[in-house]
Amino acid sequence: MTGRRTITTDHIRACLAGTRPPDDPTCIAPATGRSDWRRQLVEKAGTELRAAAVLMPIVERHTGLSVLLTERAAELRHHPGQISFPGGRMEASDADLRHTALRETEEEVGILAHQVDIAGYLDVLPTITGYAVTPVVGLVVPDITLRIDASEVAQVFEVPLEFLMDESNQQHSVRRFQGIDLPLVEYRYGPHRIWEQRAAMLTILKDIHQIKERYEWYPEIT
């Protein structure tokens, strides 16, 4: 193979083609590898997980694709100050997880539903706070005007997708939580620490992209 691959919106659509939201938004698929930490975390919770969804907003800039992330407000009860994706708990009025992700995104940062093209869905992940979170990957138009809800979001920033898809930018460790070894991935981008669930979601997207690339399921960009 010759040339250098550059990730495009067409590649993202190809990677996620055929994915769909889970029939049961609280069902966690077993983790691959030697330790089924996802199932152990669900069992440790002892109660049914609550359904939630986040939007992974990918924006096309003149320099390439970037991922929009938020820093949670310091006053929030859960994960204050951490880097996150816009999203939250599924409400009874939400038609589906897609609606949850888009509603929460509009509430938190002002991106409107018609400005997002849903490319697909990633694996549902459990959290230590009792949620089952479905990542919804959305391609966002570049000419957005953000309206940040300061009660939830301290700031918004973007990270090049190529940076996040480069395994050399990852740091790996293990966190012991209530007797469970949780594999952690972490990115450092400027002053920002992207880790825990958000980094895990990005790793899932990276793995899907690399598998597709390895078997040439989409054309090479020269």
C-alpha positions as CSV (number, residue, x, y, z in Angstrom):
1,M,0.0,0.0,0.0
2,T,1.2,3.5,-0.8
3,G,0.4,6.9,0.5
4,R,-0.9,8.1,3.8
5,R,-4.4,7.4,5.1
6,T,-6.4,10.4,6.3
7,I,-9.7,9.8,8.1
8,T,-12.7,11.4,6.4
9,T,-16.4,11.6,7.2
10,D,-16.9,8.9,4.6
11,H,-14.5,6.7,6.5
12,I,-16.4,7.3,9.7
13,R,-19.7,6.3,8.0
14,A,-18.1,3.2,6.5
15,C,-16.7,2.2,9.9
16,L,-20.1,2.5,11.6
17,A,-22.3,1.3,8.8
18,G,-24.9,-1.1,10.1
19,T,-24.5,-0.2,13.7
20,R,-27.7,0.5,15.6
21,P,-28.8,1.5,19.1
22,P,-29.3,-1.5,21.5
23,D,-32.7,-3.0,21.8
24,D,-32.2,-2.9,25.5
25,P,-30.3,0.3,26.4
26,T,-29.3,-1.2,29.8
27,C,-27.8,-4.4,28.4
28,I,-24.0,-4.6,28.6
29,A,-22.1,-6.8,26.2
30,P,-19.2,-8.8,27.7
31,A,-15.8,-7.2,27.4
32,T,-13.2,-8.9,25.3
33,G,-10.0,-10.1,26.8
34,R,-9.1,-12.0,29.9
35,S,-11.2,-10.0,32.4
36,D,-14.9,-9.4,31.9
37,W,-14.8,-6.1,33.8
38,R,-18.0,-4.8,32.3
39,R,-20.1,-7.7,33.6
40,Q,-18.3,-7.5,37.0
41,L,-19.1,-3.9,37.3
42,V,-22.8,-4.5,36.5
43,E,-22.9,-7.3,39.1
44,K,-21.3,-5.0,41.7
45,A,-23.9,-2.3,41.2
46,G,-26.5,-4.8,42.4
47,T,-29.4,-2.9,40.7
48,E,-30.5,-2.4,37.1
49,L,-28.5,0.2,35.3
50,R,-30.1,3.4,34.1
51,A,-30.0,4.2,30.4
52,A,-28.0,7.1,29.2
53,A,-26.5,8.4,25.9
54,V,-23.7,10.8,24.9
55,L,-22.9,12.4,21.6
56,M,-19.4,12.0,20.2
57,P,-19.4,15.1,18.0
58,I,-17.0,15.0,15.1
59,V,-16.5,18.3,13.3
60,E,-14.9,18.7,9.8
61,R,-12.4,21.5,9.9
62,H,-10.0,22.7,7.1
63,T,-7.2,21.0,9.0
64,G,-9.1,17.7,9.2
65,L,-11.7,16.1,11.5
66,S,-11.8,17.0,15.2
67,V,-13.7,15.7,18.2
68,L,-15.6,18.2,20.4
69,L,-15.3,17.6,24.1
70,T,-16.5,19.5,27.2
71,E,-15.1,20.1,30.6
72,R,-17.7,19.5,33.2
73,A,-18.6,22.3,35.6
74,A,-16.8,22.2,39.0
75,E,-20.2,22.4,40.8
76,L,-21.6,19.2,39.4
77,R,-22.3,16.3,41.7
78,H,-20.7,13.6,39.5
79,H,-17.3,13.8,37.9
80,P,-16.9,17.6,38.4
81,G,-14.1,19.1,36.2
82,Q,-13.7,16.0,34.1
83,I,-13.5,15.9,30.4
84,S,-16.7,14.5,28.8
85,F,-19.0,14.3,25.8
86,P,-22.3,16.1,25.9
87,G,-25.0,13.7,27.1
88,G,-26.9,12.4,30.1
89,R,-29.7,10.2,31.4
90,M,-32.5,9.0,29.1
91,E,-35.8,10.6,30.0
92,A,-39.3,9.1,29.7
93,S,-40.1,11.7,27.1
94,D,-37.1,10.7,24.9
95,A,-38.2,8.7,21.8
96,D,-34.9,6.8,21.8
97,L,-31.2,7.0,22.7
98,R,-30.5,9.2,19.6
99,H,-33.0,11.7,20.9
100,T,-31.4,11.6,24.4
101,A,-27.9,12.4,23.0
102,L,-29.2,15.2,20.7
103,R,-31.4,16.7,23.4
104,E,-28.6,16.8,26.0
105,T,-26.2,18.2,23.4
106,E,-28.5,21.0,22.6
107,E,-29.0,21.7,26.3
108,E,-25.3,21.7,27.2
109,V,-23.6,23.3,24.2
110,G,-26.3,24.6,21.9
111,I,-25.7,22.2,18.9
112,L,-29.1,21.6,17.2
113,A,-30.3,18.3,16.0
114,H,-30.5,19.3,12.4
115,Q,-26.8,20.2,12.6
116,V,-25.8,16.6,13.4
117,D,-25.7,13.6,11.0
118,I,-25.7,10.4,13.0
119,A,-23.0,8.1,11.7
120,G,-23.6,5.2,14.1
121,Y,-23.4,3.7,17.5
122,L,-20.6,2.2,19.7
123,D,-20.8,-0.4,22.5
124,V,-22.8,0.4,25.6
125,L,-20.5,1.0,28.6
126,P,-21.3,0.8,32.3
127,T,-20.3,3.4,34.7
128,I,-19.4,3.2,38.4
129,T,-22.3,5.5,39.1
130,G,-24.9,3.0,37.8
131,Y,-25.5,4.1,34.2
132,A,-25.4,2.2,30.9
133,V,-24.1,4.7,28.4
134,T,-24.6,4.4,24.6
135,P,-22.1,6.5,22.6
136,V,-23.8,8.1,19.5
137,V,-21.3,9.2,16.9
138,G,-22.4,12.3,15.1
139,L,-20.9,14.3,12.2
140,V,-21.5,18.0,13.0
141,V,-21.6,20.8,10.5
142,P,-18.6,23.2,10.9
143,D,-20.5,26.5,11.1
144,I,-22.0,25.9,14.5
145,T,-22.5,28.6,17.1
146,L,-22.1,27.2,20.6
147,R,-24.4,28.2,23.5
148,I,-22.8,26.8,26.6
149,D,-24.9,26.0,29.7
150,A,-22.4,27.2,32.4
151,S,-24.3,25.2,35.1
152,E,-23.1,22.0,33.4
153,V,-20.1,22.9,31.2
154,A,-17.1,24.9,32.1
155,Q,-15.6,25.0,28.6
156,V,-15.6,23.3,25.2
157,F,-12.6,22.4,23.1
158,E,-11.7,20.2,20.1
159,V,-9.0,17.6,19.6
160,P,-7.8,16.4,16.2
161,L,-9.3,12.9,15.5
162,E,-6.0,11.8,14.0
163,F,-4.4,12.4,17.4
164,L,-7.0,10.3,19.2
165,M,-6.8,7.5,16.7
166,D,-3.0,7.3,17.2
167,E,-2.2,4.6,19.7
168,S,1.1,6.2,20.6
169,N,-0.8,9.0,22.3
170,Q,-2.5,6.6,24.7
171,Q,-1.4,5.8,28.2
172,H,-2.6,2.5,29.7
173,S,-3.1,1.6,33.4
174,V,-5.4,-0.3,35.7
175,R,-7.7,1.1,38.4
176,R,-8.8,-1.1,41.3
177,F,-12.5,-0.4,42.1
178,Q,-14.3,-2.5,44.7
179,G,-12.2,-5.5,43.9
180,I,-12.5,-5.1,40.1
181,D,-9.5,-4.3,37.9
182,L,-10.7,-1.7,35.4
183,P,-8.5,-1.1,32.4
184,L,-7.9,2.6,31.8
185,V,-6.9,4.5,28.8
186,E,-5.7,8.1,29.0
187,Y,-4.9,10.9,26.6
188,R,-3.1,14.1,27.4
189,Y,-3.8,16.9,25.0
190,G,-2.4,20.2,26.2
191,P,-3.8,20.9,29.7
192,H,-6.6,18.4,29.2
193,R,-6.7,14.9,30.6
194,I,-9.1,12.7,28.7
195,W,-9.6,9.4,30.5
196,E,-12.0,6.9,32.0
197,Q,-15.2,6.3,30.0
198,R,-14.6,9.0,27.4
199,A,-11.2,7.6,26.5
200,A,-12.7,4.1,26.4
201,M,-15.2,5.2,23.9
202,L,-12.5,6.8,21.7
203,T,-10.6,3.5,21.9
204,I,-13.6,1.6,20.7
205,L,-13.9,3.9,17.7
206,K,-10.1,3.6,17.1
207,D,-10.3,-0.2,17.1
208,I,-13.2,-0.3,14.7
209,H,-11.3,2.1,12.4
210,Q,-8.1,0.1,12.5
211,I,-9.9,-3.2,11.7
212,K,-11.6,-1.6,8.7
213,E,-8.3,-0.1,7.5
214,R,-6.4,-3.4,7.9
215,Y,-8.8,-5.2,5.6
216,E,-9.2,-2.2,3.3
217,W,-12.9,-1.9,3.7
218,Y,-12.6,1.7,2.5
219,P,-10.3,3.2,-0.1
220,E,-6.9,4.6,0.6
221,I,-6.5,8.4,0.6
222,T,-3.2,9.4,-1.0
